[in-house]
Amino acid sequence: MYKQEVTLQNETGLHARPASLFVKEASRFSADVKVLKDGKEYNAKSIMGILSMGAGKGDTILIQAEGDDAKDAVEALVKLVNDNFNE
């Protein structure tokens, strides 16, 4: 398992467009990818899961993955967040 924490810096957090980009990126990998926030676990490949998380600007989330490309998946998602979802 590979995991890394990241803090959301974009204005809208993980809502609508950023959530869609996040799920699309997570779905490129075969690894089982989860996001943890406030002790709850969410499926990173589910748009409803990510939206229900209610993650906003300044929130810290933990991205973790398990599987063949787990490290690549986590690093790609952390990069997406750190790049402010290419906004």
PyMOL Python script that loads the backbone (N, CA, C, O; Angstrom):
from pymol import cmd

cmd.read_pdbstr("""\
ATOM      1  N   MET A   1       0.836  -1.181   0.000  1.00  0.00           N
ATOM      2  CA  MET A   1       0.000   0.000   0.000  1.00  0.00           C
ATOM      3  C   MET A   1       0.879   1.241   0.000  1.00  0.00           C
ATOM      4  O   MET A   1       1.916   1.287   0.663  1.00  0.00           O
ATOM      5  N   TYR A   2       0.449   2.244  -0.752  1.00  0.00           N
ATOM      6  CA  TYR A   2       1.164   3.515  -0.826  1.00  0.00           C
ATOM      7  C   TYR A   2       0.167   4.614  -0.480  1.00  0.00           C
ATOM      8  O   TYR A   2      -0.973   4.589  -0.944  1.00  0.00           O
ATOM      9  N   LYS A   3       0.593   5.583   0.334  1.00  0.00           N
ATOM     10  CA  LYS A   3      -0.326   6.665   0.688  1.00  0.00           C
ATOM     11  C   LYS A   3       0.420   7.958   0.892  1.00  0.00           C
ATOM     12  O   LYS A   3       1.613   7.978   1.193  1.00  0.00           O
ATOM     13  N   GLN A   4      -0.328   9.055   0.719  1.00  0.00           N
ATOM     14  CA  GLN A   4       0.266  10.377   0.866  1.00  0.00           C
ATOM     15  C   GLN A   4      -0.836  11.379   1.187  1.00  0.00           C
ATOM     16  O   GLN A   4      -1.935  11.316   0.637  1.00  0.00           O
ATOM     17  N   GLU A   5      -0.516  12.310   2.092  1.00  0.00           N
ATOM     18  CA  GLU A   5      -1.461  13.370   2.444  1.00  0.00           C
ATOM     19  C   GLU A   5      -1.251  14.569   1.537  1.00  0.00           C
ATOM     20  O   GLU A   5      -0.137  14.848   1.093  1.00  0.00           O
ATOM     21  N   VAL A   6      -2.351  15.274   1.269  1.00  0.00           N
ATOM     22  CA  VAL A   6      -2.276  16.480   0.448  1.00  0.00           C
ATOM     23  C   VAL A   6      -3.370  17.438   0.913  1.00  0.00           C
ATOM     24  O   VAL A   6      -4.441  17.012   1.346  1.00  0.00           O
ATOM     25  N   THR A   7      -3.089  18.731   0.817  1.00  0.00           N
ATOM     26  CA  THR A   7      -4.060  19.757   1.217  1.00  0.00           C
ATOM     27  C   THR A   7      -4.620  20.438  -0.023  1.00  0.00           C
ATOM     28  O   THR A   7      -3.874  20.849  -0.911  1.00  0.00           O
ATOM     29  N   LEU A   8      -5.928  20.550  -0.072  1.00  0.00           N
ATOM     30  CA  LEU A   8      -6.608  21.185  -1.209  1.00  0.00           C
ATOM     31  C   LEU A   8      -6.388  22.697  -1.148  1.00  0.00           C
ATOM     32  O   LEU A   8      -6.664  23.329  -0.129  1.00  0.00           O
ATOM     33  N   GLN A   9      -5.889  23.273  -2.247  1.00  0.00           N
ATOM     34  CA  GLN A   9      -5.608  24.707  -2.307  1.00  0.00           C
ATOM     35  C   GLN A   9      -6.513  25.459  -3.282  1.00  0.00           C
ATOM     36  O   GLN A   9      -6.587  26.687  -3.247  1.00  0.00           O
ATOM     37  N   ASN A  10      -7.202  24.714  -4.155  1.00  0.00           N
ATOM     38  CA  ASN A  10      -8.059  25.389  -5.130  1.00  0.00           C
ATOM     39  C   ASN A  10      -9.317  25.930  -4.452  1.00  0.00           C
ATOM     40  O   ASN A  10      -9.713  25.442  -3.394  1.00  0.00           O
ATOM     41  N   GLU A  11      -9.939  26.931  -5.059  1.00  0.00           N
ATOM     42  CA  GLU A  11     -11.071  27.634  -4.444  1.00  0.00           C
ATOM     43  C   GLU A  11     -12.264  26.732  -4.140  1.00  0.00           C
ATOM     44  O   GLU A  11     -12.886  26.873  -3.087  1.00  0.00           O
ATOM     45  N   THR A  12     -12.592  25.811  -5.040  1.00  0.00           N
ATOM     46  CA  THR A  12     -13.816  25.013  -4.877  1.00  0.00           C
ATOM     47  C   THR A  12     -13.602  23.678  -4.180  1.00  0.00           C
ATOM     48  O   THR A  12     -14.572  22.974  -3.896  1.00  0.00           O
ATOM     49  N   GLY A  13     -12.348  23.311  -3.898  1.00  0.00           N
ATOM     50  CA  GLY A  13     -12.102  22.008  -3.287  1.00  0.00           C
ATOM     51  C   GLY A  13     -12.457  20.897  -4.253  1.00  0.00           C
ATOM     52  O   GLY A  13     -12.303  21.056  -5.464  1.00  0.00           O
ATOM     53  N   LEU A  14     -12.935  19.766  -3.731  1.00  0.00           N
ATOM     54  CA  LEU A  14     -13.285  18.626  -4.592  1.00  0.00           C
ATOM     55  C   LEU A  14     -14.780  18.648  -4.915  1.00  0.00           C
ATOM     56  O   LEU A  14     -15.541  17.795  -4.459  1.00  0.00           O
ATOM     57  N   HIS A  15     -15.176  19.629  -5.700  1.00  0.00           N
ATOM     58  CA  HIS A  15     -16.573  19.748  -6.113  1.00  0.00           C
ATOM     59  C   HIS A  15     -16.636  19.849  -7.626  1.00  0.00           C
ATOM     60  O   HIS A  15     -15.711  20.367  -8.253  1.00  0.00           O
ATOM     61  N   ALA A  16     -17.709  19.363  -8.214  1.00  0.00           N
ATOM     62  CA  ALA A  16     -17.999  19.445  -9.648  1.00  0.00           C
ATOM     63  C   ALA A  16     -16.792  19.130 -10.539  1.00  0.00           C
ATOM     64  O   ALA A  16     -16.363  17.978 -10.604  1.00  0.00           O
ATOM     65  N   ARG A  17     -16.242  20.136 -11.224  1.00  0.00           N
ATOM     66  CA  ARG A  17     -15.172  19.902 -12.198  1.00  0.00           C
ATOM     67  C   ARG A  17     -13.932  19.262 -11.577  1.00  0.00           C
ATOM     68  O   ARG A  17     -13.445  18.270 -12.118  1.00  0.00           O
ATOM     69  N   PRO A  18     -13.396  19.783 -10.465  1.00  0.00           N
ATOM     70  CA  PRO A  18     -12.217  19.122  -9.875  1.00  0.00           C
ATOM     71  C   PRO A  18     -12.495  17.667  -9.469  1.00  0.00           C
ATOM     72  O   PRO A  18     -11.633  16.803  -9.630  1.00  0.00           O
ATOM     73  N   ALA A  19     -13.684  17.403  -8.950  1.00  0.00           N
ATOM     74  CA  ALA A  19     -14.035  16.030  -8.566  1.00  0.00           C
ATOM     75  C   ALA A  19     -14.055  15.128  -9.785  1.00  0.00           C
ATOM     76  O   ALA A  19     -13.586  13.990  -9.734  1.00  0.00           O
ATOM     77  N   SER A  20     -14.595  15.634 -10.877  1.00  0.00           N
ATOM     78  CA  SER A  20     -14.647  14.870 -12.123  1.00  0.00           C
ATOM     79  C   SER A  20     -13.242  14.549 -12.625  1.00  0.00           C
ATOM     80  O   SER A  20     -12.976  13.422 -13.043  1.00  0.00           O
ATOM     81  N   LEU A  21     -12.340  15.531 -12.586  1.00  0.00           N
ATOM     82  CA  LEU A  21     -10.955  15.307 -13.004  1.00  0.00           C
ATOM     83  C   LEU A  21     -10.260  14.310 -12.087  1.00  0.00           C
ATOM     84  O   LEU A  21      -9.486  13.471 -12.549  1.00  0.00           O
ATOM     85  N   PHE A  22     -10.533  14.399 -10.793  1.00  0.00           N
ATOM     86  CA  PHE A  22      -9.933  13.505  -9.803  1.00  0.00           C
ATOM     87  C   PHE A  22     -10.343  12.054 -10.077  1.00  0.00           C
ATOM     88  O   PHE A  22      -9.500  11.157 -10.096  1.00  0.00           O
ATOM     89  N   VAL A  23     -11.642  11.834 -10.289  1.00  0.00           N
ATOM     90  CA  VAL A  23     -12.162  10.484 -10.553  1.00  0.00           C
ATOM     91  C   VAL A  23     -11.620   9.948 -11.873  1.00  0.00           C
ATOM     92  O   VAL A  23     -11.259   8.775 -11.971  1.00  0.00           O
ATOM     93  N   LYS A  24     -11.563  10.808 -12.884  1.00  0.00           N
ATOM     94  CA  LYS A  24     -11.046  10.393 -14.191  1.00  0.00           C
ATOM     95  C   LYS A  24      -9.588   9.948 -14.071  1.00  0.00           C
ATOM     96  O   LYS A  24      -9.191   8.937 -14.650  1.00  0.00           O
ATOM     97  N   GLU A  25      -8.798  10.706 -13.319  1.00  0.00           N
ATOM     98  CA  GLU A  25      -7.376  10.370 -13.128  1.00  0.00           C
ATOM     99  C   GLU A  25      -7.234   9.064 -12.340  1.00  0.00           C
ATOM    100  O   GLU A  25      -6.437   8.202 -12.709  1.00  0.00           O
ATOM    101  N   ALA A  26      -7.995   8.920 -11.271  1.00  0.00           N
ATOM    102  CA  ALA A  26      -7.929   7.699 -10.449  1.00  0.00           C
ATOM    103  C   ALA A  26      -8.311   6.467 -11.268  1.00  0.00           C
ATOM    104  O   ALA A  26      -7.752   5.387 -11.078  1.00  0.00           O
ATOM    105  N   SER A  27      -9.262   6.639 -12.172  1.00  0.00           N
ATOM    106  CA  SER A  27      -9.766   5.510 -12.967  1.00  0.00           C
ATOM    107  C   SER A  27      -8.771   5.020 -14.012  1.00  0.00           C
ATOM    108  O   SER A  27      -8.952   3.944 -14.581  1.00  0.00           O
ATOM    109  N   ARG A  28      -7.730   5.793 -14.270  1.00  0.00           N
ATOM    110  CA  ARG A  28      -6.698   5.367 -15.229  1.00  0.00           C
ATOM    111  C   ARG A  28      -5.831   4.233 -14.684  1.00  0.00           C
ATOM    112  O   ARG A  28      -5.113   3.579 -15.439  1.00  0.00           O
ATOM    113  N   PHE A  29      -5.900   4.006 -13.387  1.00  0.00           N
ATOM    114  CA  PHE A  29      -5.026   3.031 -12.737  1.00  0.00           C
ATOM    115  C   PHE A  29      -5.806   1.793 -12.309  1.00  0.00           C
ATOM    116  O   PHE A  29      -6.995   1.868 -11.997  1.00  0.00           O
ATOM    117  N   SER A  30      -5.120   0.658 -12.298  1.00  0.00           N
ATOM    118  CA  SER A  30      -5.772  -0.590 -11.884  1.00  0.00           C
ATOM    119  C   SER A  30      -5.817  -0.728 -10.369  1.00  0.00           C
ATOM    120  O   SER A  30      -6.602  -1.516  -9.841  1.00  0.00           O
ATOM    121  N   ALA A  31      -4.986   0.028  -9.670  1.00  0.00           N
ATOM    122  CA  ALA A  31      -4.928  -0.046  -8.201  1.00  0.00           C
ATOM    123  C   ALA A  31      -6.273   0.339  -7.587  1.00  0.00           C
ATOM    124  O   ALA A  31      -7.054   1.090  -8.172  1.00  0.00           O
ATOM    125  N   ASP A  32      -6.517  -0.191  -6.403  1.00  0.00           N
ATOM    126  CA  ASP A  32      -7.685   0.182  -5.610  1.00  0.00           C
ATOM    127  C   ASP A  32      -7.331   1.487  -4.903  1.00  0.00           C
ATOM    128  O   ASP A  32      -6.471   1.503  -4.023  1.00  0.00           O
ATOM    129  N   VAL A  33      -7.990   2.577  -5.283  1.00  0.00           N
ATOM    130  CA  VAL A  33      -7.627   3.907  -4.769  1.00  0.00           C
ATOM    131  C   VAL A  33      -8.728   4.431  -3.850  1.00  0.00           C
ATOM    132  O   VAL A  33      -9.904   4.454  -4.214  1.00  0.00           O
ATOM    133  N   LYS A  34      -8.327   4.845  -2.670  1.00  0.00           N
ATOM    134  CA  LYS A  34      -9.258   5.381  -1.664  1.00  0.00           C
ATOM    135  C   LYS A  34      -8.782   6.753  -1.218  1.00  0.00           C
ATOM    136  O   LYS A  34      -7.598   7.083  -1.291  1.00  0.00           O
ATOM    137  N   VAL A  35      -9.746   7.544  -0.753  1.00  0.00           N
ATOM    138  CA  VAL A  35      -9.432   8.846  -0.169  1.00  0.00           C
ATOM    139  C   VAL A  35     -10.007   8.838   1.241  1.00  0.00           C
ATOM    140  O   VAL A  35     -11.160   8.459   1.447  1.00  0.00           O
ATOM    141  N   LEU A  36      -9.192   9.261   2.216  1.00  0.00           N
ATOM    142  CA  LEU A  36      -9.666   9.331   3.601  1.00  0.00           C
ATOM    143  C   LEU A  36      -9.738  10.774   4.044  1.00  0.00           C
ATOM    144  O   LEU A  36      -8.806  11.553   3.846  1.00  0.00           O
ATOM    145  N   LYS A  37     -10.871  11.119   4.650  1.00  0.00           N
ATOM    146  CA  LYS A  37     -11.067  12.463   5.193  1.00  0.00           C
ATOM    147  C   LYS A  37     -11.906  12.336   6.455  1.00  0.00           C
ATOM    148  O   LYS A  37     -12.963  11.706   6.451  1.00  0.00           O
ATOM    149  N   ASP A  38     -11.426  12.936   7.524  1.00  0.00           N
ATOM    150  CA  ASP A  38     -12.136  12.914   8.813  1.00  0.00           C
ATOM    151  C   ASP A  38     -12.499  11.499   9.262  1.00  0.00           C
ATOM    152  O   ASP A  38     -13.583  11.268   9.798  1.00  0.00           O
ATOM    153  N   GLY A  39     -11.578  10.552   9.036  1.00  0.00           N
ATOM    154  CA  GLY A  39     -11.783   9.185   9.491  1.00  0.00           C
ATOM    155  C   GLY A  39     -12.709   8.349   8.625  1.00  0.00           C
ATOM    156  O   GLY A  39     -12.968   7.189   8.945  1.00  0.00           O
ATOM    157  N   LYS A  40     -13.214   8.916   7.531  1.00  0.00           N
ATOM    158  CA  LYS A  40     -14.092   8.160   6.631  1.00  0.00           C
ATOM    159  C   LYS A  40     -13.357   7.882   5.334  1.00  0.00           C
ATOM    160  O   LYS A  40     -12.522   8.672   4.891  1.00  0.00           O
ATOM    161  N   GLU A  41     -13.683   6.740   4.729  1.00  0.00           N
ATOM    162  CA  GLU A  41     -13.016   6.290   3.511  1.00  0.00           C
ATOM    163  C   GLU A  41     -13.957   6.427   2.322  1.00  0.00           C
ATOM    164  O   GLU A  41     -15.136   6.087   2.418  1.00  0.00           O
ATOM    165  N   TYR A  42     -13.438   6.926   1.195  1.00  0.00           N
ATOM    166  CA  TYR A  42     -14.222   7.139  -0.014  1.00  0.00           C
ATOM    167  C   TYR A  42     -13.516   6.501  -1.204  1.00  0.00           C
ATOM    168  O   TYR A  42     -12.287   6.479  -1.266  1.00  0.00           O
ATOM    169  N   ASN A  43     -14.295   5.985  -2.143  1.00  0.00           N
ATOM    170  CA  ASN A  43     -13.758   5.380  -3.356  1.00  0.00           C
ATOM    171  C   ASN A  43     -13.350   6.498  -4.319  1.00  0.00           C
ATOM    172  O   ASN A  43     -14.194   7.283  -4.753  1.00  0.00           O
ATOM    173  N   ALA A  44     -12.078   6.570  -4.648  1.00  0.00           N
ATOM    174  CA  ALA A  44     -11.561   7.636  -5.511  1.00  0.00           C
ATOM    175  C   ALA A  44     -12.049   7.516  -6.950  1.00  0.00           C
ATOM    176  O   ALA A  44     -11.919   8.465  -7.724  1.00  0.00           O
ATOM    177  N   LYS A  45     -12.608   6.368  -7.322  1.00  0.00           N
ATOM    178  CA  LYS A  45     -13.087   6.166  -8.692  1.00  0.00           C
ATOM    179  C   LYS A  45     -14.591   6.382  -8.808  1.00  0.00           C
ATOM    180  O   LYS A  45     -15.184   6.106  -9.851  1.00  0.00           O
ATOM    181  N   SER A  46     -15.205   6.874  -7.737  1.00  0.00           N
ATOM    182  CA  SER A  46     -16.652   7.111  -7.719  1.00  0.00           C
ATOM    183  C   SER A  46     -16.945   8.599  -7.577  1.00  0.00           C
ATOM    184  O   SER A  46     -16.603   9.205  -6.562  1.00  0.00           O
ATOM    185  N   ILE A  47     -17.577   9.192  -8.589  1.00  0.00           N
ATOM    186  CA  ILE A  47     -17.881  10.620  -8.534  1.00  0.00           C
ATOM    187  C   ILE A  47     -18.801  10.930  -7.350  1.00  0.00           C
ATOM    188  O   ILE A  47     -18.640  11.963  -6.700  1.00  0.00           O
ATOM    189  N   MET A  48     -19.753  10.054  -7.067  1.00  0.00           N
ATOM    190  CA  MET A  48     -20.663  10.276  -5.942  1.00  0.00           C
ATOM    191  C   MET A  48     -19.898  10.193  -4.620  1.00  0.00           C
ATOM    192  O   MET A  48     -20.171  10.954  -3.692  1.00  0.00           O
ATOM    193  N   GLY A  49     -18.951   9.275  -4.540  1.00  0.00           N
ATOM    194  CA  GLY A  49     -18.145   9.140  -3.335  1.00  0.00           C
ATOM    195  C   GLY A  49     -17.326  10.392  -3.074  1.00  0.00           C
ATOM    196  O   GLY A  49     -17.281  10.898  -1.952  1.00  0.00           O
ATOM    197  N   ILE A  50     -16.680  10.886  -4.120  1.00  0.00           N
ATOM    198  CA  ILE A  50     -15.827  12.072  -3.974  1.00  0.00           C
ATOM    199  C   ILE A  50     -16.666  13.304  -3.644  1.00  0.00           C
ATOM    200  O   ILE A  50     -16.281  14.102  -2.789  1.00  0.00           O
ATOM    201  N   LEU A  51     -17.796  13.465  -4.307  1.00  0.00           N
ATOM    202  CA  LEU A  51     -18.656  14.619  -4.026  1.00  0.00           C
ATOM    203  C   LEU A  51     -19.230  14.559  -2.617  1.00  0.00           C
ATOM    204  O   LEU A  51     -19.361  15.588  -1.953  1.00  0.00           O
ATOM    205  N   SER A  52     -19.575  13.351  -2.155  1.00  0.00           N
ATOM    206  CA  SER A  52     -20.173  13.214  -0.819  1.00  0.00           C
ATOM    207  C   SER A  52     -19.164  13.500   0.296  1.00  0.00           C
ATOM    208  O   SER A  52     -19.542  13.722   1.446  1.00  0.00           O
ATOM    209  N   MET A  53     -17.896  13.492  -0.053  1.00  0.00           N
ATOM    210  CA  MET A  53     -16.851  13.769   0.925  1.00  0.00           C
ATOM    211  C   MET A  53     -16.924  15.218   1.416  1.00  0.00           C
ATOM    212  O   MET A  53     -16.586  15.505   2.564  1.00  0.00           O
ATOM    213  N   GLY A  54     -17.361  16.115   0.556  1.00  0.00           N
ATOM    214  CA  GLY A  54     -17.476  17.518   0.935  1.00  0.00           C
ATOM    215  C   GLY A  54     -16.156  18.174   1.266  1.00  0.00           C
ATOM    216  O   GLY A  54     -16.076  18.977   2.196  1.00  0.00           O
ATOM    217  N   ALA A  55     -15.121  17.844   0.517  1.00  0.00           N
ATOM    218  CA  ALA A  55     -13.786  18.398   0.773  1.00  0.00           C
ATOM    219  C   ALA A  55     -13.663  19.779   0.158  1.00  0.00           C
ATOM    220  O   ALA A  55     -13.879  19.956  -1.041  1.00  0.00           O
ATOM    221  N   GLY A  56     -13.315  20.758   0.984  1.00  0.00           N
ATOM    222  CA  GLY A  56     -13.186  22.132   0.521  1.00  0.00           C
ATOM    223  C   GLY A  56     -11.763  22.638   0.617  1.00  0.00           C
ATOM    224  O   GLY A  56     -10.860  21.930   1.061  1.00  0.00           O
ATOM    225  N   LYS A  57     -11.581  23.879   0.193  1.00  0.00           N
ATOM    226  CA  LYS A  57     -10.257  24.513   0.229  1.00  0.00           C
ATOM    227  C   LYS A  57      -9.703  24.470   1.654  1.00  0.00           C
ATOM    228  O   LYS A  57     -10.397  24.805   2.614  1.00  0.00           O
ATOM    229  N   GLY A  58      -8.445  24.053   1.771  1.00  0.00           N
ATOM    230  CA  GLY A  58      -7.782  23.992   3.063  1.00  0.00           C
ATOM    231  C   GLY A  58      -7.905  22.648   3.767  1.00  0.00           C
ATOM    232  O   GLY A  58      -7.206  22.398   4.748  1.00  0.00           O
ATOM    233  N   ASP A  59      -8.795  21.774   3.270  1.00  0.00           N
ATOM    234  CA  ASP A  59      -8.946  20.440   3.862  1.00  0.00           C
ATOM    235  C   ASP A  59      -7.764  19.562   3.465  1.00  0.00           C
ATOM    236  O   ASP A  59      -7.271  19.640   2.340  1.00  0.00           O
ATOM    237  N   THR A  60      -7.316  18.729   4.397  1.00  0.00           N
ATOM    238  CA  THR A  60      -6.263  17.765   4.114  1.00  0.00           C
ATOM    239  C   THR A  60      -6.898  16.402   3.937  1.00  0.00           C
ATOM    240  O   THR A  60      -7.700  15.967   4.763  1.00  0.00           O
ATOM    241  N   ILE A  61      -6.534  15.730   2.855  1.00  0.00           N
ATOM    242  CA  ILE A  61      -7.046  14.386   2.576  1.00  0.00           C
ATOM    243  C   ILE A  61      -5.864  13.427   2.470  1.00  0.00           C
ATOM    244  O   ILE A  61      -4.739  13.833   2.178  1.00  0.00           O
ATOM    245  N   LEU A  62      -6.139  12.163   2.709  1.00  0.00           N
ATOM    246  CA  LEU A  62      -5.126  11.117   2.563  1.00  0.00           C
ATOM    247  C   LEU A  62      -5.520  10.266   1.372  1.00  0.00           C
ATOM    248  O   LEU A  62      -6.601   9.678   1.348  1.00  0.00           O
ATOM    249  N   ILE A  63      -4.646  10.204   0.390  1.00  0.00           N
ATOM    250  CA  ILE A  63      -4.883   9.367  -0.791  1.00  0.00           C
ATOM    251  C   ILE A  63      -4.071   8.102  -0.611  1.00  0.00           C
ATOM    252  O   ILE A  63      -2.859   8.156  -0.397  1.00  0.00           O
ATOM    253  N   GLN A  64      -4.744   6.953  -0.699  1.00  0.00           N
ATOM    254  CA  GLN A  64      -4.015   5.693  -0.563  1.00  0.00           C
ATOM    255  C   GLN A  64      -4.446   4.730  -1.656  1.00  0.00           C
ATOM    256  O   GLN A  64      -5.590   4.750  -2.112  1.00  0.00           O
ATOM    257  N   ALA A  65      -3.515   3.895  -2.064  1.00  0.00           N
ATOM    258  CA  ALA A  65      -3.789   2.935  -3.131  1.00  0.00           C
ATOM    259  C   ALA A  65      -3.085   1.623  -2.843  1.00  0.00           C
ATOM    260  O   ALA A  65      -2.035   1.570  -2.204  1.00  0.00           O
ATOM    261  N   GLU A  66      -3.705   0.572  -3.341  1.00  0.00           N
ATOM    262  CA  GLU A  66      -3.144  -0.766  -3.183  1.00  0.00           C
ATOM    263  C   GLU A  66      -3.272  -1.485  -4.515  1.00  0.00           C
ATOM    264  O   GLU A  66      -4.349  -1.526  -5.109  1.00  0.00           O
ATOM    265  N   GLY A  67      -2.163  -2.052  -4.980  1.00  0.00           N
ATOM    266  CA  GLY A  67      -2.174  -2.764  -6.251  1.00  0.00           C
ATOM    267  C   GLY A  67      -0.889  -2.509  -7.017  1.00  0.00           C
ATOM    268  O   GLY A  67       0.037  -1.870  -6.516  1.00  0.00           O
ATOM    269  N   ASP A  68      -0.851  -3.023  -8.250  1.00  0.00           N
ATOM    270  CA  ASP A  68       0.363  -2.960  -9.066  1.00  0.00           C
ATOM    271  C   ASP A  68       0.881  -1.548  -9.290  1.00  0.00           C
ATOM    272  O   ASP A  68       2.085  -1.310  -9.194  1.00  0.00           O
ATOM    273  N   ASP A  69      -0.012  -0.608  -9.587  1.00  0.00           N
ATOM    274  CA  ASP A  69       0.422   0.760  -9.905  1.00  0.00           C
ATOM    275  C   ASP A  69       0.008   1.747  -8.810  1.00  0.00           C
ATOM    276  O   ASP A  69      -0.286   2.908  -9.093  1.00  0.00           O
ATOM    277  N   ALA A  70      -0.012   1.279  -7.566  1.00  0.00           N
ATOM    278  CA  ALA A  70      -0.462   2.100  -6.438  1.00  0.00           C
ATOM    279  C   ALA A  70       0.345   3.390  -6.294  1.00  0.00           C
ATOM    280  O   ALA A  70      -0.226   4.469  -6.132  1.00  0.00           O
ATOM    281  N   LYS A  71       1.667   3.276  -6.352  1.00  0.00           N
ATOM    282  CA  LYS A  71       2.518   4.454  -6.169  1.00  0.00           C
ATOM    283  C   LYS A  71       2.269   5.471  -7.278  1.00  0.00           C
ATOM    284  O   LYS A  71       2.173   6.669  -7.008  1.00  0.00           O
ATOM    285  N   ASP A  72       2.163   5.008  -8.517  1.00  0.00           N
ATOM    286  CA  ASP A  72       1.906   5.900  -9.646  1.00  0.00           C
ATOM    287  C   ASP A  72       0.556   6.592  -9.503  1.00  0.00           C
ATOM    288  O   ASP A  72       0.424   7.779  -9.799  1.00  0.00           O
ATOM    289  N   ALA A  73      -0.435   5.849  -9.052  1.00  0.00           N
ATOM    290  CA  ALA A  73      -1.786   6.402  -8.886  1.00  0.00           C
ATOM    291  C   ALA A  73      -1.793   7.517  -7.843  1.00  0.00           C
ATOM    292  O   ALA A  73      -2.329   8.599  -8.085  1.00  0.00           O
ATOM    293  N   VAL A  74      -1.201   7.251  -6.697  1.00  0.00           N
ATOM    294  CA  VAL A  74      -1.168   8.249  -5.620  1.00  0.00           C
ATOM    295  C   VAL A  74      -0.394   9.482  -6.066  1.00  0.00           C
ATOM    296  O   VAL A  74      -0.836  10.610  -5.850  1.00  0.00           O
ATOM    297  N   GLU A  75       0.756   9.267  -6.684  1.00  0.00           N
ATOM    298  CA  GLU A  75       1.573  10.403  -7.120  1.00  0.00           C
ATOM    299  C   GLU A  75       0.858  11.246  -8.170  1.00  0.00           C
ATOM    300  O   GLU A  75       0.966  12.472  -8.152  1.00  0.00           O
ATOM    301  N   ALA A  76       0.131  10.608  -9.083  1.00  0.00           N
ATOM    302  CA  ALA A  76      -0.610  11.340 -10.120  1.00  0.00           C
ATOM    303  C   ALA A  76      -1.735  12.171  -9.500  1.00  0.00           C
ATOM    304  O   ALA A  76      -1.975  13.305  -9.914  1.00  0.00           O
ATOM    305  N   LEU A  77      -2.421  11.604  -8.510  1.00  0.00           N
ATOM    306  CA  LEU A  77      -3.520  12.324  -7.864  1.00  0.00           C
ATOM    307  C   LEU A  77      -3.002  13.467  -6.993  1.00  0.00           C
ATOM    308  O   LEU A  77      -3.606  14.539  -6.955  1.00  0.00           O
ATOM    309  N   VAL A  78      -1.900  13.249  -6.301  1.00  0.00           N
ATOM    310  CA  VAL A  78      -1.298  14.314  -5.501  1.00  0.00           C
ATOM    311  C   VAL A  78      -0.849  15.454  -6.417  1.00  0.00           C
ATOM    312  O   VAL A  78      -1.038  16.625  -6.091  1.00  0.00           O
ATOM    313  N   LYS A  79      -0.258  15.113  -7.558  1.00  0.00           N
ATOM    314  CA  LYS A  79       0.175  16.126  -8.518  1.00  0.00           C
ATOM    315  C   LYS A  79      -1.030  16.921  -9.023  1.00  0.00           C
ATOM    316  O   LYS A  79      -0.959  18.145  -9.135  1.00  0.00           O
ATOM    317  N   LEU A  80      -2.127  16.241  -9.327  1.00  0.00           N
ATOM    318  CA  LEU A  80      -3.344  16.913  -9.797  1.00  0.00           C
ATOM    319  C   LEU A  80      -3.840  17.919  -8.753  1.00  0.00           C
ATOM    320  O   LEU A  80      -4.186  19.051  -9.090  1.00  0.00           O
ATOM    321  N   VAL A  81      -3.869  17.501  -7.498  1.00  0.00           N
ATOM    322  CA  VAL A  81      -4.303  18.389  -6.412  1.00  0.00           C
ATOM    323  C   VAL A  81      -3.332  19.558  -6.267  1.00  0.00           C
ATOM    324  O   VAL A  81      -3.756  20.710  -6.165  1.00  0.00           O
ATOM    325  N   ASN A  82      -2.036  19.267  -6.257  1.00  0.00           N
ATOM    326  CA  ASN A  82      -1.024  20.322  -6.086  1.00  0.00           C
ATOM    327  C   ASN A  82      -0.995  21.304  -7.255  1.00  0.00           C
ATOM    328  O   ASN A  82      -0.600  22.459  -7.096  1.00  0.00           O
ATOM    329  N   ASP A  83      -1.420  20.833  -8.437  1.00  0.00           N
ATOM    330  CA  ASP A  83      -1.512  21.709  -9.620  1.00  0.00           C
ATOM    331  C   ASP A  83      -2.856  22.434  -9.671  1.00  0.00           C
ATOM    332  O   ASP A  83      -3.201  23.046 -10.682  1.00  0.00           O
ATOM    333  N   ASN A  84      -3.612  22.360  -8.575  1.00  0.00           N
ATOM    334  CA  ASN A  84      -4.935  23.005  -8.481  1.00  0.00           C
ATOM    335  C   ASN A  84      -5.872  22.589  -9.600  1.00  0.00           C
ATOM    336  O   ASN A  84      -6.642  23.402 -10.111  1.00  0.00           O
ATOM    337  N   PHE A  85      -5.802  21.303  -9.984  1.00  0.00           N
ATOM    338  CA  PHE A  85      -6.688  20.731 -10.988  1.00  0.00           C
ATOM    339  C   PHE A  85      -6.584  21.479 -12.313  1.00  0.00           C
ATOM    340  O   PHE A  85      -7.561  21.615 -13.049  1.00  0.00           O
ATOM    341  N   ASN A  86      -5.378  21.959 -12.596  1.00  0.00           N
ATOM    342  CA  ASN A  86      -5.078  22.664 -13.843  1.00  0.00           C
ATOM    343  C   ASN A  86      -5.939  23.899 -14.062  1.00  0.00           C
ATOM    344  O   ASN A  86      -6.221  24.270 -15.201  1.00  0.00           O
ATOM    345  N   GLU A  87      -6.352  24.532 -12.978  1.00  0.00           N
ATOM    346  CA  GLU A  87      -7.191  25.730 -13.096  1.00  0.00           C
ATOM    347  C   GLU A  87      -6.348  26.932 -13.458  1.00  0.00           C
ATOM    348  O   GLU A  87      -6.875  28.035 -13.603  1.00  0.00           O
TER     349      GLU A  87
END
""", "prot")
cmd.dss("prot")
cmd.show_as("cartoon", "prot")
cmd.util.cbc("prot")
cmd.orient("prot")
